[in-house]
């Protein structure tokens, strides 16, 4: 097994395990890629491939619900309402991403900025978890368009690398009265069009970098991301039935502090490459 395949497997595991947890897959990938020396334009295409693997894992987990939603679009009011809510929640991030995405990637996609976002997001989770949580939205089927718009605005914070798309939507949902399961499941549903659109946009921009020589490396990363994301999604749903998200907050804070300590202590050169 070549070193590149080993790196691909590790990065695929990182992507799959973190994409749907409130701890930022983008932030973890930025840090992991630098530690492994896996960078450049080729890494951008690889990130698209493994993100697609993670997306397909959650699509497979919810395949029955997705098929029911698609079949019901023609006449089922519940399916139409959920589709409308997903579209509404998707819009703020899409518009802001088109407007500021290039600047954010050029300016903030580096480990120290990610570490600061990790800490800020962790503190936000602790703040939300310590508030009085009154549930007004018990399930995704009980959402209104106004609820969807609020979660969509929260998701827009995920444009900042390290903030976490899953974290922004789940914690935003809790802040706006969602139950833990409703916030988590809507985060999964919203991830599908959001991440598929982001992957398609990146593929159009960097698709010419795909080459047959990279097939083995990319396939290894894709497979690792799919399997680990599938495990992470099921594990998260089981976890939230008995626990809150505080453990993720402390993990984010500890991880961010570690990166900052190694950066300013001179132990690791985290300068962007």
Secondary structure, 3 states (H helix, E strand, C coil): CCHHHHHHHHHHHHHHHHCCCCCCHHHHHHHHHHHHCCCCHHHHHHHHHHHHHHHHHHHHHCHHHHHHHHHHCCCCHHHHHHHHHHHHHHHHHHHHHHHHHHHHHHHHCCHHHHHHHHHHHHHHHHHHHCCCCCCCECCHHHCCHHHHHHHHHHHHHHHCCCCCHHHHHHHHHHHCCECHHHHHHHHHHHHHHHHHHHHHHHHHHHHHHCCHHHHHHHHHHHHHHHHHHHHHHHHHHHHHCCCCCHHHHHHHHHHHHHHHHHHHCCCCCCCCC
